[in-house]
Amino acid sequence: HGLLGAVGSRQAMAPLAHAPPSQRSRLAARAFLACAAGFAVVNLSTTFSDSAFVGGPKQPATERGSLVSLNSLATRTAGIKRRRAYYQLNLQEVTIDATGQNSTAMWAWDLALKKAYKPFDPTQALGEEKVVTFTRKPFGILRYAPGQSNLGCKIETVGRPFFKTDPMAAAYAAGVRDGMVIKAIGDMDVTNLPFQTILDMLGAEFLETKWRRQVMPVKLPVDITFAEPK
C-alpha cells in the first residue's frame, strides 16, 4: 500500500518542476486530490475484504453468518408455508355465522365479521343522508357488513386519518361514520340489492369477486349516498 501511494505521489508531482509559476498552485491541488483518491481506494479495498459492512468488525463475512435474512432456508420455507396456508383458505367452504351465508374461508377472513354481529334490517327507514363524491380509490372504508337475508350494505369500520390528506381516511374526512348504510350508488338505490353485488359495484378492496363478478365496478367519479339508520 505504501509503495502504491509513493508511486502515485511522484507521478502526480512530476509536472510541477516544469510548470510556470502561475500554474503550480493548480497542479499542486490536483496532485493532492489524486493522492487522496489513491489512498481512499486502498482503504476501501481493505475494509471490504475484511468486513461485510463499512465500520463493522474486521472478520470474514462467513464467520458472521448470513448477511440477508432471506438467505436462510428456514426463513424462506416459513414464508412459503404462510402464503400457501392463506391461499388454501380460498378452497375451504365455510358458513358465516352472522348471516348463514356460504362462502370461502378466505372471503370470510377478509370480511372479518364478528360472531356477535347482528344483521340490520335493509327495509328499515333511514334518517339523515350524506352524499359523498369519490374521485379516486381507496375510499377509506375498511369493513363492510351485510343486512338480513344478505341484502344491503352497512359500513362497519371507517379508516381514521394518521396524517392530513391520509388517502385511507377519505370517507371519514367527508363525514362518513361507522354504522351508516349505503343507500345509493350514483342514481341507483341499493338498499335491497345483494350484499356481494354492492361490493362488486364499489370495487371493494379484497371483497369484490373478481373471478365471478355479478356487475362491473362503477366508474369514477361517483356519488355515494350514505344514511344514518333510525
Sequence and secondary structure as in RCSB ss.txt:
>XXXX:A:sequence
HGLLGAVGSRQAMAPLAHAPPSQRSRLAARAFLACAAGFAVVNLSTTFSDSAFVGGPKQPATERGSLVSLNSLAT
RTAGIKRRRAYYQLNLQEVTIDATGQNSTAMWAWDLALKKAYKPFDPTQALGEEKVVTFTRKPFGILRYAPGQSN
LGCKIETVGRPFFKTDPMAAAYAAGVRDGMVIKAIGDMDVTNLPFQTILDMLGAEFLETKWRRQVMPVKLPVDIT
FAEPK
>XXXX:A:secstr
 HHHHHHHHHHHHGGGGGS HHHHHHHHHHHHHHHHHHHHHHHHHHHHHH SSTTS SS GGGG  SSGGG HHH
HHHHHHHHHHHHHGGG EEE TTT  EEEHHHHHHH   TT     TTS EEEEEEEEE SS   EEEEEE GGG
BSEEEEEE   SSTT GGGHHHHTT  TT EEEEETTEE TTSBHHHHHHHHT TTTS GGG SS    SSEEEE
EEEE 
